[in-house]
Amino acid sequence: MLIDTHAHINDDRLLPRAAEIHAGLAEKGLESVIVVGYDRESSECAVRLSTEFKHYFAAVGVHPHDAKSAKEEDYLRSEELSRLPKTVAIGEIGLDYYYDLSDREVQKRVFRRQIELAHSLKKPMIFHVRDAYGDALSILKEERGKLEYGGVMHCFGGSAEMMKEFVGLGLYIAFGGAVTFKNFGKADVVRQVPAERLLIETDCPYMTPVPHRGKENLPEYISLVKDKIQEWREDILVAETTTENARRLFKI
């Protein structure tokens, strides 16, 4: 059984199907799904889904795209939601210099604030980093003392050298549907991730893997991510390894 460590069932495209998707998880080989928030509304929705459905868990936080509108009450609400039993992480949080929808200094400030929050709550974190690995690494090194409860580099797209830096901070590395794309070009990075730090995800409804590109992504497509990584990792059983890693990090 697999664990999808990053899904957006709280997205408007999937939310109407939340019950249907949940009902089919076991049949599709999934043990559980972590529904990840990116702002206050989506975080509250993730928590509602985790409360209503046995195999959904929640993560709450403010995405770097929304950093510009983050207010103190958003952090307070994240804290409240994080104290509920099925909220397993703070996320997704981080830096995104690809779209730059929020000022970079604001992104950094909001990022640090949520690292502090996660540490105070003894929660792991889910990191969104795009075109900002250098700054993210610098911040995480400075905040090393607040990483004791772990975290995961969601949808990792950096170099092998950068991956090793994050692993050296005790973080996990997650890959999604992009591993099936012809232009992925990171198979060597996947091969070098220590087995005990490897995770898989869908990021649904985004990043739909081959052969379903052009359609909405679904948690059931996690098997395609697993199969592709298994081609590159003959040294481990990807399903068993990533599921155990997810249980350990998120305590589920």
Beta strands, then each sheet from edge to edge (+ up, - down):
strand 1: 2-7
strand 2: 30-36
strand 3: 56-60
strand 4: 87-96
strand 5: 125-130
strand 6: 151-154
strand 7: 172-175
strand 8: 198-200
sheet 1: 1+ 2+ 3+ 4+ 5+ 6+ 7+ 8+
end
